[in-house]
């Protein structure tokens, strides 16, 4: 299985990356042989992958990283890098390659402290691979200071270092950084392609795979979670009942509180799985055994971990809320589809009765205002408005 097989519905991007990987292989081969570098190479030292959520930005970056490290002997016979089977490809894809660093965050931002270590690593020569590759999956979460630190490394790259940055859009990255990167845009994968992946790789029944792919509008990870996780299906069902419950003020406030509670429960589940393990590992590393007092001078490290866990909990709650708001937007988009008699297939076919009821009782103008209210709530959450206040304002607007 080639490294590109995980890219769903991205034929153009796959073609560009495969061509760049071939040129990168030629660059390394010519350098090793003491020959001049090939002219007009499609390879460059910095790449920026953008695309909507679920398009597979990080997947494309990791696949490219693996192709850059490919050591398959077939290359010498005219084969393309990225076989997916050799040691270079395999270790890069599973995250154990010594020269591939993948950076992702479960916090709200990436600060200067984290990026300084990346820049230091970027100046090193490959330890054993063909390239030193740094994959930054959440480049949109770089603080301004962190972005400026990265900029210096991108401006003056080491000869065998490649930066692969991922962000939802060009606007999410500092102009000075994006101007120094080669830009690739991924699209939302077709529903049929996502459903096919769920059937082939996850063993999901075809009907359930198609329903999940349609409900998530081509978002690969969400479709997989919806098709395989009963809790995800239950949460979505609760969200899709909300439009029928905002007929009065009491219903609006109750629905808002339930959304907040569900997001808090998600954050709590993540904390229970990770926080205790992290705390115990840090205690052991600092010399504090089970139930014993911590050595002097370790309080700062424990406090820093607590702050990190608190920020992660906030991020998890916001992500859960954002997912609910995305499902709500899709519901009203289906309502508008019926009201305008468009031929587009409904995303939420499983709750068609509710969609038809709302479509009959309201007008397209009201539906558009409700979609705007949901989008305004997402913007408010991005601006750090208190979640309950933002969601209550939204549910009250949905009542109008």
C-alpha angles and dihedrals in degrees: 000000000000119000089247094063091089091061106097118204095345103116095146094049091046090053092051094047093046090053091049091048090053091051091046089053090050091051093053093043093050091047092052090050093048092243126137116269117262116261126243094023118185090211120101135173099243132041132183118204114197133174143121121295111286095023092113103250094154092042090055091048093050092047090052090048089053092049090052089055096044113135099176112146088224088079090074089055094053099274120142122249114256103064092157093219107072123091093256094053095041098049092044092052095047093045102248101105111122093220100045117080116187115195121194129154136213090194131086095257146005113239138203094266093062096043095051090065090050092052091050090052092046090063093059125096117242110281095216108331131084097255139018102237126190117190114195105189096182104043089147089066095060113120116231091257092049090048091054090051091052091046092064092054093046092049094051106029126181112250096254101032124109125191118206111189125186126199138150093246143354090257090063092066129066110266090232091057099043091049088062096049134079106242126224122182121206123200132217106275118245115262092239092054092051092048090050091053092051091052097045101040105025101033094236118162111258095242093049091045092053092047092050093046091049094046092052093043095234099317101146101201094042091047091052092049093047092049096047106029120072092195091057090053091049093050091049091050090055092050093049091054091058097086089060093051103054098082094115138021094260092053091049094052093044093050091049092051092049091053091051092046092051091051090048090051090053090052090048092052091052091048093051091052098046114017099065092048092048093048094049092047092051092047090052092047091051093049101259113130128204108303094353128120118267118249119254118277095028098097092090093056092048091049091050090053091050091052091050092050090049092052090048090053090053091049092049092050092050092047090051092050091047090052090052091049090050090054090048092051090051090052093055090043087059090049090053090047091059094042092053092041091233120171094230114123116248117254092209101047090150091067096038092133091060092045092051092048093053090044091055095046098048142040131245089251092058091046091054090050090052092051088050089051091054091048090048089054091053090051091049091053090051088055091054096252111164104275096228092049092049094048093046090052089052097049090049089052090050088058093062 
